[in-house]
């Protein structure tokens, strides 16, 4: 029974992605991006990355601060 279940699961994992493929994306209009040097696919991500990195650093700093505070309290006890 377990062997049959594994075979069915393997078939579903390999066949379902092929069946569920979506349609192709339509081409963008010709005038899109023609007034600047940027291509139609480019988008700025620098601001978001900087915010995520700073929030991650702040979170890591807080966790480290709490960890050191906990170690100091355990050493005193």
Secondary structure, 3 states (H helix, E strand, C coil): CHHHHHHHHHHHHHHHHHHCCCCCCCCCCCCCCCCCCCCCCCCCCHHHHHHHHHHHHHHHHHHHHHHHHHHHHHHHC
